[in-house]
């Protein structure tokens, strides 16, 4: 598991390889990842946006931005955590992801970014 704390908000990520599939784009390697966001601050926060950078060994790179995560904009009180699972597909069995979340402090509407640590997407057979 990869973890990073920014401004009192801890983001933990655990990737999983789901397999190689044929699609309209050709062969793709599918990964899922579990995310836990922990509010270790003294104030209630709301996740507004996500911004991902996705890279793979086939020189494919993309950015994904959007509102919230998996259709939600969770509100976390001090000590709360939020879990979700999402996924990505690559054109190779090797890649990485990183990014950031934009949060709002509910007490004063100030916004701040929280880093999503870079994590590797590796098919299990890559290390053999």
MIBAMAR-594029 format. One line per field, with one value per atom (N, C-alpha, C, O, CB): residue number from 1; x, y, z. Coordinates in nm, 2 decimals, always signed. Each point is the difference from the previous one (the first is absolute). Glycine has a CB too. Layout:
N
resi: NUM|...
east: X|...
north: Y|...
up: Z|...
REM end
This chain:
128
resi: 1|1|1|1|1|2|2|2|2|2|3|3|3|3|3|4|4|4|4|4|5|5|5|5|5|6|6|6|6|6|7|7|7|7|7|8|8|8|8|8|9|9|9|9|9|10|10|10|10|10|11|11|11|11|11|12|12|12|12|12|13|13|13|13|13|14|14|14|14|14|15|15|15|15|15|16|16|16|16|16|17|17|17|17|17|18|18|18|18|18|19|19|19|19|19|20|20|20|20|20|21|21|21|21|21|22|22|22|22|22|23|23|23|23|23|24|24|24|24|24|25|25|25|25|25|26|26|26|26|26|27|27|27|27|27|28|28|28|28|28|29|29|29|29|29|30|30|30|30|30|31|31|31|31|31|32|32|32|32|32|33|33|33|33|33|34|34|34|34|34|35|35|35|35|35|36|36|36|36|36|37|37|37|37|37|38|38|38|38|38|39|39|39|39|39|40|40|40|40|40|41|41|41|41|41|42|42|42|42|42|43|43|43|43|43|44|44|44|44|44|45|45|45|45|45|46|46|46|46|46|47|47|47|47|47|48|48|48|48|48|49|49|49|49|49|50|50|50|50|50|51|51|51|51|51|52|52|52|52|52|53|53|53|53|53|54|54|54|54|54|55|55|55|55|55|56|56|56|56|56|57|57|57|57|57|58|58|58|58|58|59|59|59|59|59|60|60|60|60|60|61|61|61|61|61|62|62|62|62|62|63|63|63|63|63|64|64|64|64|64|65|65|65|65|65|66|66|66|66|66|67|67|67|67|67|68|68|68|68|68|69|69|69|69|69|70|70|70|70|70|71|71|71|71|71|72|72|72|72|72|73|73|73|73|73|74|74|74|74|74|75|75|75|75|75|76|76|76|76|76|77|77|77|77|77|78|78|78|78|78|79|79|79|79|79|80|80|80|80|80|81|81|81|81|81|82|82|82|82|82|83|83|83|83|83|84|84|84|84|84|85|85|85|85|85|86|86|86|86|86|87|87|87|87|87|88|88|88|88|88|89|89|89|89|89|90|90|90|90|90|91|91|91|91|91|92|92|92|92|92|93|93|93|93|93|94|94|94|94|94|95|95|95|95|95|96|96|96|96|96|97|97|97|97|97|98|98|98|98|98|99|99|99|99|99|100|100|100|100|100|101|101|101|101|101|102|102|102|102|102|103|103|103|103|103|104|104|104|104|104|105|105|105|105|105|106|106|106|106|106|107|107|107|107|107|108|108|108|108|108|109|109|109|109|109|110|110|110|110|110|111|111|111|111|111|112|112|112|112|112|113|113|113|113|113|114|114|114|114|114|115|115|115|115|115|116|116|116|116|116|117|117|117|117|117|118|118|118|118|118|119|119|119|119|119|120|120|120|120|120|121|121|121|121|121|122|122|122|122|122|123|123|123|123|123|124|124|124|124|124|125|125|125|125|125|126|126|126|126|126|127|127|127|127|127|128|128|128|128|128
east: +0.08|-0.08|+0.09|+0.10|-0.29|+0.15|+0.07|-0.08|-0.12|+0.23|-0.04|-0.07|+0.07|+0.12|-0.20|+0.00|+0.06|-0.10|-0.12|+0.24|-0.06|-0.08|+0.03|+0.12|-0.13|-0.09|+0.01|-0.10|-0.12|+0.20|-0.02|-0.09|-0.10|-0.11|+0.13|+0.03|-0.08|-0.10|-0.07|+0.09|-0.02|-0.09|+0.09|+0.09|-0.26|+0.15|+0.08|-0.07|-0.12|+0.21|-0.02|-0.05|+0.08|+0.12|-0.20|+0.01|+0.06|-0.05|-0.13|+0.16|+0.05|-0.04|+0.06|+0.12|-0.14|-0.06|+0.04|-0.05|-0.12|+0.12|+0.09|-0.04|-0.01|+0.06|+0.05|-0.19|-0.02|+0.00|-0.06|-0.08|+0.20|+0.00|-0.12|-0.02|+0.27|-0.34|-0.12|+0.01|-0.08|-0.05|+0.23|+0.02|+0.02|-0.01|-0.12|+0.16|+0.01|-0.12|-0.04|+0.29|-0.31|-0.12|+0.01|+0.08|-0.21|+0.05|-0.01|-0.12|-0.11|+0.22|-0.08|-0.11|+0.01|+0.08|-0.08|-0.09|+0.01|+0.13|+0.04|-0.29|+0.32|+0.13|+0.11|+0.12|-0.21|+0.06|+0.11|+0.01|-0.09|+0.21|+0.00|+0.02|+0.02|+0.07|+0.03|-0.16|+0.01|+0.03|-0.05|-0.10|+0.22|+0.02|-0.08|+0.01|+0.23|-0.32|-0.10|+0.05|+0.04|-0.23|+0.19|+0.04|-0.12|-0.07|+0.32|-0.26|-0.09|+0.09|+0.11|-0.32|+0.15|+0.08|-0.10|-0.10|+0.29|-0.15|-0.08|+0.06|+0.12|-0.18|-0.03|+0.05|-0.07|-0.12|+0.16|+0.04|-0.05|+0.05|+0.12|-0.12|-0.09|+0.03|-0.04|-0.11|+0.07|+0.14|-0.02|+0.01|+0.10|-0.01|-0.19|+0.01|+0.06|-0.07|-0.13|+0.32|+0.07|+0.02|+0.09|+0.03|-0.21|+0.00|-0.10|-0.06|+0.13|-0.08|-0.09|-0.13|-0.08|+0.27|-0.21|-0.12|-0.06|+0.06|+0.04|-0.23|-0.07|+0.04|+0.01|-0.21|+0.22|+0.04|-0.09|-0.06|+0.30|-0.24|-0.08|+0.09|+0.07|-0.29|+0.22|+0.08|-0.08|-0.11|+0.22|-0.05|-0.07|+0.04|-0.09|+0.09|+0.13|+0.05|+0.12|+0.06|-0.14|+0.10|+0.11|+0.08|-0.06|-0.06|+0.25|+0.08|+0.11|+0.08|-0.12|+0.03|+0.10|+0.09|-0.04|-0.13|+0.29|+0.10|+0.02|+0.04|+0.07|-0.13|+0.01|+0.11|-0.01|-0.24|+0.34|+0.11|+0.02|-0.02|+0.14|-0.08|+0.03|+0.13|+0.04|-0.28|+0.29|+0.13|-0.01|+0.10|-0.04|-0.18|-0.02|-0.01|-0.05|-0.07|+0.18|+0.00|-0.14|-0.02|+0.24|-0.31|-0.14|-0.01|+0.03|-0.13|+0.05|-0.01|-0.14|-0.04|+0.29|-0.32|-0.12|-0.02|+0.05|-0.15|+0.01|-0.04|-0.15|-0.07|+0.26|-0.24|-0.14|-0.04|+0.06|-0.06|-0.09|-0.05|-0.15|-0.07|+0.25|-0.23|-0.15|-0.04|+0.08|-0.09|-0.12|-0.06|+0.00|-0.05|-0.10|+0.19|+0.00|+0.07|+0.09|-0.31|+0.18|+0.05|-0.11|-0.09|+0.30|-0.21|-0.11|-0.14|-0.08|+0.25|-0.19|-0.14|-0.03|-0.12|+0.05|+0.16|-0.02|+0.09|+0.11|-0.19|+0.03|+0.09|-0.01|-0.08|+0.04|+0.11|-0.01|+0.04|+0.09|-0.05|-0.12|+0.03|+0.06|-0.06|-0.12|+0.30|+0.07|+0.01|+0.07|+0.05|-0.18|+0.03|+0.13|+0.06|-0.31|+0.31|+0.13|-0.01|-0.09|+0.13|+0.06|+0.01|-0.07|+0.02|+0.00|-0.10|-0.07|+0.09|+0.11|-0.32|+0.17|+0.07|-0.10|-0.12|+0.31|-0.14|-0.09|+0.07|+0.12|-0.23|+0.05|+0.05|-0.07|-0.12|+0.19|+0.01|-0.07|+0.10|+0.12|-0.25|+0.07|+0.08|-0.03|-0.11|+0.11|+0.11|-0.01|+0.09|+0.06|-0.13|+0.09|+0.09|+0.05|-0.05|-0.07|+0.21|+0.06|+0.05|+0.03|+0.03|-0.06|+0.06|+0.11|+0.00|-0.22|+0.32|+0.13|+0.02|-0.06|+0.16|-0.01|+0.03|+0.13|+0.05|-0.15|+0.14|+0.11|-0.02|-0.08|+0.24|-0.09|-0.01|+0.08|+0.01|-0.05|+0.10|+0.08|-0.05|-0.01|+0.21|-0.22|-0.03|+0.00|+0.04|-0.18|+0.09|-0.01|-0.11|-0.04|+0.28|-0.28|-0.10|+0.04|+0.07|-0.25|+0.14|+0.02|-0.10|-0.07|+0.31|-0.26|-0.09|-0.02|+0.08|-0.19|-0.01|-0.04|-0.15|-0.07|+0.29|-0.26|-0.14|-0.01|+0.09|-0.14|-0.07|-0.02|-0.11|-0.11|+0.17|-0.03|-0.09|-0.04|+0.07|+0.04|-0.23|-0.04|-0.02|-0.06|-0.06|+0.17|-0.03|-0.14|-0.03|+0.28|-0.33|-0.14|-0.02|-0.10|+0.03|+0.16|-0.02|+0.02|-0.06|+0.14|+0.01|+0.03|+0.00|+0.03|+0.10|-0.17|+0.00|+0.14|+0.00|-0.24|+0.34|+0.14|+0.02|-0.04|+0.13|-0.01|+0.03|+0.15|+0.08|-0.28|+0.23|+0.14|+0.02|-0.10|+0.13|+0.09|+0.03|+0.06|+0.08|-0.05|-0.06|+0.06|+0.06|-0.06|-0.11|+0.30|+0.07|-0.04|-0.02|+0.21|-0.22|-0.02|+0.14|+0.06|-0.31|+0.31|+0.13|+0.01|-0.09|+0.14|+0.07|+0.02|+0.01|+0.06|+0.06|-0.19|+0.00|+0.01|-0.04|-0.10|+0.21|+0.03|-0.12|-0.07|+0.31|-0.26|-0.10|+0.09|+0.05|-0.25|+0.21|+0.08|-0.07|-0.06|+0.26|-0.21|-0.05|+0.09|+0.12|-0.23|+0.06|+0.08|+0.11|+0.11|-0.31|+0.18|+0.10|+0.12|+0.10|-0.28|+0.17|+0.10|+0.13|+0.11|-0.28|+0.17|+0.12|+0.06|+0.11|-0.21|+0.05|+0.05|+0.11|+0.05|-0.26
north: -0.12|+0.12|+0.12|+0.01|-0.13|+0.22|+0.13|+0.11|+0.00|-0.07|+0.14|+0.10|+0.14|+0.00|-0.18|+0.29|+0.13|+0.09|-0.01|-0.02|+0.11|+0.10|+0.14|+0.04|-0.20|+0.23|+0.14|+0.09|-0.03|-0.04|+0.16|+0.09|-0.07|+0.04|+0.13|-0.28|-0.08|-0.10|-0.07|+0.26|-0.20|-0.10|-0.11|+0.03|+0.15|-0.30|-0.12|-0.07|-0.03|+0.01|-0.01|-0.07|-0.13|+0.00|+0.21|-0.32|-0.14|-0.07|+0.01|-0.02|-0.05|-0.06|-0.14|-0.02|+0.24|-0.32|-0.13|-0.05|-0.02|-0.03|+0.03|-0.04|-0.15|-0.07|+0.27|-0.24|-0.14|-0.02|+0.08|-0.12|-0.07|-0.03|-0.09|-0.11|+0.13|+0.01|-0.08|-0.08|-0.09|+0.27|-0.16|-0.08|+0.07|+0.13|-0.30|+0.10|+0.05|-0.04|-0.11|+0.10|+0.11|-0.02|+0.06|+0.09|-0.09|-0.05|+0.06|+0.10|-0.04|-0.17|+0.33|+0.10|+0.06|-0.04|+0.08|+0.06|+0.07|+0.07|+0.04|-0.01|+0.00|+0.07|-0.10|+0.04|+0.14|-0.31|-0.11|-0.06|+0.00|+0.12|-0.18|-0.06|+0.11|+0.10|-0.30|+0.18|+0.09|-0.07|-0.11|+0.28|-0.11|-0.06|+0.08|+0.12|-0.20|+0.01|+0.07|-0.01|-0.11|+0.05|+0.17|+0.02|+0.06|+0.09|-0.07|-0.06|+0.07|+0.04|-0.04|-0.10|+0.24|+0.05|+0.04|+0.06|+0.02|-0.12|+0.04|+0.12|+0.02|-0.26|+0.34|+0.12|+0.03|-0.02|+0.11|-0.06|+0.05|+0.14|+0.03|-0.27|+0.33|+0.14|+0.02|-0.02|+0.10|-0.04|+0.02|+0.15|+0.06|-0.29|+0.28|+0.14|+0.01|-0.03|+0.09|-0.03|+0.01|+0.15|+0.03|-0.24|+0.30|+0.14|+0.02|-0.09|+0.16|+0.06|+0.04|+0.06|+0.05|-0.01|-0.06|+0.07|-0.10|-0.09|+0.32|-0.20|-0.08|+0.05|+0.12|-0.16|-0.06|+0.03|-0.07|-0.10|+0.13|+0.02|-0.06|-0.01|+0.09|+0.01|-0.22|-0.03|+0.06|-0.05|-0.16|+0.30|+0.07|-0.06|-0.03|+0.24|-0.23|-0.04|-0.10|-0.01|+0.23|-0.29|-0.09|+0.03|+0.05|-0.23|+0.16|+0.02|-0.11|+0.00|+0.26|-0.34|-0.12|+0.02|+0.05|-0.20|+0.11|-0.02|-0.15|-0.06|+0.29|-0.29|-0.14|-0.02|+0.06|-0.11|-0.03|-0.03|-0.15|-0.08|+0.29|-0.26|-0.14|-0.01|+0.09|-0.16|-0.05|-0.03|+0.01|-0.01|-0.14|+0.15|+0.01|+0.15|+0.03|-0.25|+0.31|+0.14|+0.06|+0.10|-0.13|-0.03|+0.06|+0.08|-0.05|-0.15|+0.32|+0.09|+0.07|+0.04|-0.01|-0.02|+0.08|+0.06|-0.04|-0.11|+0.25|+0.07|-0.02|+0.01|+0.16|-0.19|-0.01|+0.09|+0.00|-0.24|+0.33|+0.09|-0.01|-0.04|+0.20|-0.14|-0.01|+0.04|+0.02|-0.19|+0.18|+0.03|-0.12|-0.11|+0.28|-0.15|-0.11|-0.13|+0.01|+0.09|-0.21|-0.13|-0.10|+0.00|+0.05|-0.13|-0.09|+0.05|-0.07|-0.11|+0.30|+0.06|+0.06|+0.03|-0.19|+0.17|+0.05|+0.12|+0.01|-0.24|+0.32|+0.10|-0.01|+0.07|+0.09|-0.26|-0.03|+0.11|+0.08|-0.31|+0.24|+0.10|-0.09|-0.09|+0.26|-0.13|-0.07|+0.09|+0.10|-0.24|+0.10|+0.07|-0.04|-0.10|+0.10|+0.07|-0.04|-0.14|-0.05|+0.29|-0.32|-0.14|-0.10|-0.12|+0.20|-0.02|-0.09|-0.05|+0.06|+0.07|-0.24|-0.04|-0.04|-0.02|-0.06|+0.09|-0.04|-0.10|+0.02|+0.21|-0.34|-0.11|+0.00|+0.02|-0.16|+0.12|-0.03|-0.08|-0.01|+0.23|-0.28|-0.08|+0.06|+0.03|-0.24|+0.22|+0.04|-0.08|-0.10|+0.33|-0.19|-0.08|+0.08|+0.11|-0.31|+0.14|+0.06|-0.11|-0.11|+0.32|-0.18|-0.10|+0.06|+0.12|-0.24|+0.04|+0.04|-0.08|-0.11|+0.18|-0.02|-0.07|-0.09|-0.06|+0.25|-0.20|-0.09|-0.04|+0.05|+0.07|-0.23|-0.05|+0.08|-0.04|-0.18|+0.33|+0.08|+0.15|+0.05|-0.21|+0.22|+0.14|+0.06|-0.06|+0.02|+0.16|+0.07|+0.10|+0.05|-0.09|+0.08|+0.11|+0.09|-0.04|-0.11|+0.27|+0.10|+0.11|+0.01|-0.06|+0.14|+0.11|+0.09|+0.00|-0.14|+0.20|+0.07|+0.02|-0.02|+0.14|-0.10|+0.03|+0.15|+0.05|-0.29|+0.30|+0.13|-0.01|-0.05|+0.16|-0.06|+0.00|+0.14|+0.09|-0.31|+0.22|+0.13|-0.02|-0.10|+0.16|+0.04|+0.00|+0.06|+0.11|-0.09|-0.10|+0.04|+0.13|+0.07|-0.31|+0.26|+0.11|+0.13|+0.10|-0.25|+0.16|+0.13|+0.00|+0.10|-0.04|-0.17|-0.02|+0.02|+0.01|+0.07|-0.08|+0.00|-0.13|-0.11|+0.28|-0.17|-0.13|-0.02|+0.09|-0.05|-0.17|-0.04|-0.14|-0.07|+0.19|-0.14|-0.12|-0.10|+0.03|+0.10|-0.26|-0.11|-0.09|-0.04|+0.05|-0.04|-0.09|-0.14|-0.06|+0.21|-0.21|-0.14|-0.06|+0.03|-0.01|-0.10|-0.05|-0.08|-0.07|+0.07|+0.00|-0.08|-0.15|-0.03|+0.22|-0.27|-0.14|-0.08|+0.05|-0.02|-0.15|-0.08|-0.09|-0.05|+0.06|-0.02|-0.10|-0.11|+0.03|+0.15|-0.29|-0.11|-0.13|-0.05|+0.17|-0.18|-0.14|-0.09|+0.02|+0.03|-0.16|-0.09|-0.06|-0.04|+0.00|+0.01|-0.07|+0.09|-0.05|-0.10|+0.28|+0.09|-0.02|+0.01|+0.16|-0.21|-0.02|-0.13|-0.02|+0.17|-0.24|-0.13|+0.00|-0.11|+0.01
up: +0.00|+0.00|+0.00|+0.07|+0.05|-0.20|-0.01|+0.08|-0.02|-0.21|+0.31|+0.08|-0.01|-0.02|+0.18|-0.14|+0.01|+0.08|-0.02|-0.21|+0.32|+0.07|-0.04|-0.01|+0.20|-0.23|-0.04|+0.09|-0.01|-0.23|+0.31|+0.08|+0.09|+0.02|-0.21|+0.24|+0.09|-0.06|+0.07|+0.08|-0.28|-0.07|-0.06|-0.08|+0.03|+0.10|-0.05|-0.11|+0.01|+0.22|-0.34|-0.11|-0.01|-0.01|-0.11|+0.12|-0.01|-0.12|-0.02|+0.27|-0.33|-0.12|-0.01|+0.03|-0.15|+0.08|-0.03|-0.13|-0.02|+0.27|-0.35|-0.14|-0.01|+0.08|-0.17|-0.01|-0.03|-0.15|-0.07|+0.29|-0.26|-0.15|-0.02|+0.07|-0.09|-0.08|-0.03|-0.12|-0.02|+0.13|-0.20|-0.11|-0.13|-0.01|+0.12|-0.22|-0.13|-0.08|+0.00|+0.01|-0.08|-0.08|-0.13|-0.03|+0.24|-0.31|-0.13|+0.00|+0.04|-0.15|+0.05|-0.01|-0.14|-0.08|+0.33|-0.27|-0.13|-0.01|-0.12|+0.13|+0.10|-0.01|-0.02|-0.01|+0.16|-0.15|-0.01|+0.14|+0.08|-0.27|+0.21|+0.14|+0.10|-0.02|-0.09|+0.22|+0.11|+0.13|+0.02|-0.13|+0.20|+0.13|+0.10|+0.01|-0.07|+0.14|+0.09|+0.14|+0.05|-0.20|+0.22|+0.14|+0.08|-0.05|-0.02|+0.19|+0.09|+0.12|+0.02|-0.09|+0.14|+0.12|+0.11|-0.02|-0.13|+0.27|+0.12|+0.06|+0.00|+0.05|-0.01|+0.05|+0.14|+0.01|-0.25|+0.33|+0.13|+0.03|+0.00|+0.09|-0.07|+0.04|+0.14|+0.04|-0.28|+0.32|+0.15|+0.03|-0.03|+0.08|+0.02|+0.05|+0.14|+0.09|-0.24|+0.15|+0.13|+0.04|+0.08|-0.12|-0.01|+0.03|+0.12|+0.04|-0.28|+0.28|+0.10|-0.06|+0.08|+0.07|-0.28|-0.06|-0.10|-0.05|+0.08|-0.06|-0.10|-0.14|-0.02|+0.18|-0.25|-0.13|-0.10|+0.03|+0.04|-0.20|-0.10|-0.13|-0.03|+0.12|-0.14|-0.12|-0.12|-0.03|+0.13|-0.17|-0.12|-0.13|-0.08|+0.21|-0.15|-0.14|+0.01|+0.11|-0.20|-0.01|-0.02|-0.12|-0.10|+0.22|-0.12|-0.12|+0.00|+0.08|-0.08|-0.10|-0.02|-0.12|-0.10|+0.21|-0.09|-0.11|-0.01|+0.09|-0.06|-0.15|-0.02|-0.11|-0.11|+0.18|-0.04|-0.10|-0.01|+0.09|-0.03|-0.18|-0.02|-0.09|-0.06|+0.09|-0.03|-0.06|-0.16|-0.07|+0.27|-0.25|-0.14|-0.05|-0.10|+0.11|+0.08|-0.03|-0.01|-0.07|-0.05|+0.19|+0.00|+0.13|+0.11|-0.24|+0.12|+0.12|-0.02|-0.11|+0.14|+0.09|-0.01|+0.14|+0.10|-0.28|+0.18|+0.12|+0.01|-0.10|+0.09|+0.13|+0.03|+0.11|+0.10|-0.18|+0.05|+0.10|+0.01|-0.09|+0.04|+0.17|+0.02|+0.14|+0.09|-0.27|+0.19|+0.13|+0.09|-0.04|-0.08|+0.24|+0.10|-0.04|-0.08|+0.15|-0.01|-0.03|-0.02|+0.09|+0.04|-0.23|-0.03|+0.02|+0.07|-0.01|-0.10|+0.01|+0.13|+0.02|-0.19|+0.26|+0.13|+0.04|-0.06|+0.13|+0.01|+0.06|+0.15|+0.07|-0.27|+0.25|+0.15|+0.09|-0.03|-0.03|+0.17|+0.11|+0.11|+0.05|-0.12|+0.12|+0.11|+0.12|-0.01|-0.16|+0.28|+0.13|+0.05|-0.05|+0.10|+0.05|+0.05|+0.05|+0.07|+0.00|-0.11|+0.04|-0.10|+0.01|+0.22|-0.32|-0.10|-0.11|-0.02|+0.07|-0.11|-0.12|-0.11|+0.03|+0.11|-0.26|-0.12|-0.08|-0.04|+0.04|-0.04|-0.08|-0.13|-0.01|+0.21|-0.31|-0.13|-0.08|+0.02|-0.01|-0.12|-0.09|-0.14|-0.04|+0.19|-0.23|-0.14|-0.08|+0.05|+0.02|-0.20|-0.08|-0.12|-0.03|+0.10|-0.14|-0.12|-0.09|+0.04|+0.09|-0.26|-0.09|-0.08|-0.03|+0.01|+0.00|-0.07|-0.12|-0.02|+0.24|-0.31|-0.12|+0.02|-0.09|-0.04|+0.26|+0.03|+0.15|+0.07|-0.23|+0.20|+0.13|+0.11|+0.12|-0.22|+0.06|+0.09|-0.01|-0.11|+0.09|+0.13|+0.00|+0.14|+0.10|-0.30|+0.21|+0.13|-0.01|-0.10|+0.15|+0.07|+0.02|+0.11|+0.10|-0.19|+0.09|+0.10|-0.02|-0.11|+0.14|+0.07|-0.03|+0.13|+0.09|-0.27|+0.18|+0.12|+0.01|-0.10|+0.09|+0.13|+0.03|+0.04|+0.06|+0.01|-0.10|+0.05|+0.10|-0.02|-0.20|+0.34|+0.12|+0.04|-0.03|+0.11|-0.02|+0.06|+0.15|+0.05|-0.26|+0.29|+0.14|+0.02|-0.05|+0.11|+0.01|+0.01|+0.09|-0.02|-0.02|+0.13|+0.10|-0.07|+0.04|+0.14|-0.28|-0.06|-0.15|-0.07|+0.27|-0.26|-0.15|-0.07|-0.12|+0.13|+0.07|-0.07|-0.06|+0.05|+0.12|-0.28|-0.08|+0.01|+0.02|-0.17|+0.14|+0.01|-0.08|-0.01|+0.23|-0.27|-0.07|+0.09|+0.09|-0.30|+0.18|+0.07|-0.10|-0.10|+0.29|-0.17|-0.10|+0.00|+0.11|-0.09|-0.13|-0.02|-0.03|-0.11|+0.03|+0.17|-0.03|-0.13|-0.03|+0.28|-0.31|-0.12|+0.04|+0.10|-0.21|+0.04|+0.02|-0.13|-0.10|+0.31|-0.20|-0.12|-0.03|+0.09|-0.03|-0.19|-0.05|-0.08|-0.10|+0.08|+0.09|-0.06|+0.00|+0.10|-0.02|-0.20|-0.01|+0.08|+0.00|-0.23|+0.30|+0.08|-0.08|+0.06|+0.08|-0.27|-0.08|-0.04|-0.05|-0.03|+0.10|-0.04|+0.08|-0.06|+0.00|+0.18|+0.08|-0.02|+0.06|+0.11|-0.25|-0.02|-0.10|-0.03|+0.10
REM end
